[in-house]
Amino acid sequence: MEIIQVVGFAIVAAIFIILIRQSRPDIGQLLSIAVGVIIVVYLLGYLKMVINLITEIALEANVSPLFLRTLLRVIGVAYLAEFGAQVCRDAGEGNIAAKIEFAGKIIILIMAIPILVSIMEGIINFIP
């Protein structure tokens, strides 16, 4: 199972980073960020499979490409904002992490405007 590989790698890396931080905190911090990036890159292949599956299902269900594209972008922004915020928290920068999360929420809101407009138009057209 993939989770065992990810967790095993993370535990070994964490132990190594703890040992490094005792003498070189700056290098330990960089290694921590690198481990996070390696894990995310490792999972990108699985993420691609999920996106392809969602796309196939949406096409079969005749979901508007606008909705699908927006949904996938919103998911991407949410995951990237969360990852960036966690990296900042790990670096002891909680204020920056909060700003990343806020920026992610604003960007998601902006991205959702076409869907909101479409829903509102549907409601307006539905009401006589």
N, C-alpha and C positions, 0 to 999 in steps of 0.2 A: 504494500500500500504506500502511496506517495506521501501521506501524512507522516508515516514513520521515518521516511527519508528526510523530510523537511525538519521534523522535530529533532531527529538525531543530529543533523547538520547544525541546527540552531544551538543545541545543548553543547556540542563540542566547541562551536565558535564562541559561545558565551563564556565557557571555562577559559578558553584561550585569551579572550578579550579581558577577562578579569585579571588574569596573570599579567598581561601587557599593561593594563591601566595602573598597576602598582608602580611601575617605573616610568611609563610614558602615557599619561592620560590623553594627550592629543592624538597619538597613534591609535589608542584604544577606541576613541570616539570615531575616528575615520573607519576603523575596521568594523565597528558596529553598524555604521551606515552602509558600508560595502556589503555586509552580510544581509542586511535588509533588501538591498537592491538585487543581490544574487537570488534570494528567495523569490522575489517578485518576477524576475526574468525567468526563473525556472517554471513558474506557474503560468506564464504568458501563453504557452502552447495549449494548456487546458482552457484558458480563457477564450482562446480563439475557437476551440471546439464548441463552447457554450454559445458564443456569439453566432456561429454558423447554425447551430440548432435553433436558436431563437429566431434567426432570420428565416429559416425554412418554415417554421411553424407560422410565423407572421405572414409569409407569402401565401401559404395554403389557406389561411384565415382571411385573406384579402384585407389585411391591415394596411393602412396608408403608409407609404414609404416615409412620409414626413414624421408620423408618429414613431415608427420603428427607429429611424435615424436619431430622433430626439431622445428616445428612451435609452438607446445605447450610449449616446453622448452623456446623458445625465448620469448613467451608471459609471461611466469612465471618470467624469469629474468628481463624483462622490468618492470613488476609490482612490483617485490621485490626491484629493484633498485630505482624506483620512491618512494616507501613507505619509504625505508631507508633514501633516500635523504631528504624527507619531514620531517622525524623525526629529522634529524640532523639540518635542517633549523629551525625547531621549537625550538631546543635547542640552537640556535644562532651560530651554527657551519656550516656556509655557505661553507667554504673551504672543509670540510669533505664531505658535500653533493655533491659538484662538483666532488670530487674524486670518490664517489660512482656512480654517473651518468656516469663518464668516464669509470670506471671499467665495468659497465653494458654494455656499448656500445662495449667495447673490447671483453667481453665474448660472446655477441651476434654475433659479427663478427667471432669469433673462431667457434661458434656453426654452423654458416652458411656455413662454408667451404665445408662440404660434399655435400651440395646442389649446391654450386657454381661449384664444380668439376663435379657433375652429369650434370649440364647444359652445361658446357664447353665440356664434352665428347659427349653430344647429338649434339651440334653444330658441333664438329669435325667429327662425324659420318655422319651428314647430308650433309656436304660439300664434294663433290667427289674429 
